[in-house]
Amino acid sequence: MVISIPRYIIVALAAVFSGYHLLLAVYSIQVPRDKVPYIAAMILYAIATLISLWPSKNSRMPIWMAAFNVAVCIALPLLVTAQLDPLRVGSDYSTWYPAAVGTLMVITSTRRRHSFAWAGVAFLAVQTAVWAGVGALATLGVVGSLVWVAVSHVLSISLARIGKDAAQYVVAEREAADWQAAQEAHLFERQFRLRQTNRMALPMLRQIVSRHGDLTEEQRRECVYLEAAIRDEIRGRKLLNNRVRDQVMRARRRGAIVTLLDEGGIDELSDAELERVLNSLADALKNTDSDRVIARTVPDGSDVAVTVVGLTSTDDGNASALGRADEDDEGDQVELWLEIPRAGGAQK
């Protein structure tokens, strides 16, 4: 279980810590010899903290802001220590600035500007050692600021890696769910087609078994029609309802060649719109005497849902008889051209 802490809580805690440093500075304002540089340091720190904690869509701190924070961290020790006596180090709260610099650099590091954060605390350490000696690094809290920046650096990198891994897991989970849904859809489609094929073919198969394959000419024709109907269920998919199936069979019985091709263009239609389109297709099949009828769905995005083309042979069927119908349609003329609209409206 992953516990997520709201961002505003983290910002509020950082603001409280920063405000505490300013409170210590105010409490010790009588200590410095000249209060103007001391107050200027307080103002600079407040401004840097405010812009660093200001809500932003981008969690990564801009370079200009990180550079400004480092400049403030350089200015704070110089402004404050210039007004203090190094011999009285640690005797009061006037040396509030090391913890303030550490807090500001922790914020900078948390917002993924680690090099700037290290530059700020490094200058603090060098300046403190020069001003009050190496021993002051511990008494003034400089070592603590270094440790907190290091912890922030490590945690920031770890959290970034965890966030990246979590994003990858989410993508993998989504892909797995999509794959499972696709497999279930394919399984359902196969089972549906198998049940439908079994329902259509079982009576004829029983006749074939009962007659030991010795079928009459009429029964053989029925087998051809049945095979075409099963092919329609596979290639026609949503282009079929009971009315369309009935009219397709009627057209084939009178000798027409009917081809239904559903390429997914009407998958998004509502049930009512789909029924309207299919009824229009059934009416077109009923009212045409074409020798060949081709109904094909149109890809989604077009105003047309289905196109219906009816061709009539003008060479007395010689081309078809010679097997040239698919290679050369010069002997066919368009007897029917119909575009069934995707939305309710007039047909073309």
Order of alpha helices (4+ residues) and beta strands (2+ residues): alpha-alpha-alpha-alpha-alpha-alpha-alpha-alpha-alpha-beta-alpha-beta-beta-alpha-beta
